[in-house]
Amino acid sequence: MPIAILDPFSGISGDMTLGALVGVGLDPAWLTALPATLGLDGVRVRIEDVRRGGLACKKVDFDIPPQPHGRHIRDIRRLVAAAGVPERVRERADAAFTAIATAEGEIHGVSPEAVHLHEVGAVDAILDVVGAIWGLELLGVDRVFCGPIALGDGTVHAAHGVLPVPAPATLKLLEGLPVRSGPQGSGELVTPTGAALVKVLSSGPTPAEYVPRRSAFGAGTKDFRDRANALRIVLADLAGPAGRAPEDDVEALLMLAADVDDMAGEYLAAAAEALRDAGALDVVLLQTTMKKGRPGTRIEVLARPDDVPALETLLLTETTTIGLRRTPVLRRALPRERLTVDVLGHEVGVKVVTRPDGVRRAKPEFDDIRRAAEATGRPIADIFAMASLAAERV
């Protein structure tokens, strides 16, 4: 399945994303029918060919009759659920709106459910979020990556008055993502909708190697005289050092690292277990040497981008570290599955991985092996051998 690479060299918004998706192959007829699919009567979609800084772009606009001024998150959930949207699309769209409501809530000191979404609760924002996420699904995109995001500068007029660029909620949504200020004189370039799409969809920074297949530009509303105000989307296949690597095996992750020298071993172990329970893909404790020759421990946490904020908070509260490092990494993992086999009347879980040459390798879960051995009175080695043999037959 292809990947999509977002190139927000002039920021990102929902309508820019939709325009670029049409440019790389999303059916325009599907997009024009989306308002009716969502039960948004009277809304018309306009798709035009325009130029931004000399680049041919697709521009998407909505003609919208008078609507309620904003909605609460529960109203948007009901609207999307009633439309029969595919489950994965619905979940991601809900995550995007929840992220917006959470950011707004933190800025204004209220709960996400109490936030009255103004601009982002409007019909065009609903169409932007659902359309972009569903459109990527229709194009068969497996994962999305995103380059550094240009923020713009100056101020913006919002429902709460004049705000600095980026607006507080937009910046909150962009936490953990690579951004840059400017260009000078551009005003707002990133909308809350665009920021939420990146937060929910992005698997990390642009891969070091990829094979581009198709690219296009989605136009922003502003038309600068000296440069293109557009979002580029590239559909591509991942590539590896020895040629193409199966993209399903490669995942963009983040490595968190913190050093401590004043925690007892049992407390370090408890912190590591808490990190695993909170969604860390792996937690490793390494011996290291700190200042003045003090022995210490380096805690390394492998995490998906969406889990990083919670895991960083956990590291900073459950350990004695006063700082941590965040490093982008690419992980290639063997395809794996979990089986359950019967050994002398007891269920034993077995992890099975498939090597690149197609050979499968099985490893029974030790806790299950031990329980079966204790219950049957048989040696652990015997239970292990029987579970491995049973897994080969599945």
Secondary structure, 3 states (H helix, E strand, C coil): CCEEEEECCCCECHHHHHHHHHHCCCCHHHHHHHHHHCCCCCCEEEEEEEEECCEEEEEEEEECCCCCCCEEHHHHHHHHHHCCCCHHHHHHHHHHHHHHHHHHHHHHCCCHHHCEECHHHCHHHHHHHHHHHHHHHHCCCCEEEECCEECECCEEEECCEEEECCCHHHHHHCCCCCEECECCCCCECECHHHHHHHHHHECCCCCCCEEEEEEEEEECCCCCCCCCCEEEEEEEEECECCECCCHHHEEEEEEEEEEECCCCHHHHHHHHHHHHHCCCCEEEEEEEECHHHCEEEEEEEEECHHHHHHHHHHHHHHCCCCCCEEEEEEEECCCEEEEEEEECCEEEEEEEEECCCCCEEEEECHHHHHHHHHHHCCCHHHHHHHHHHHHHHC
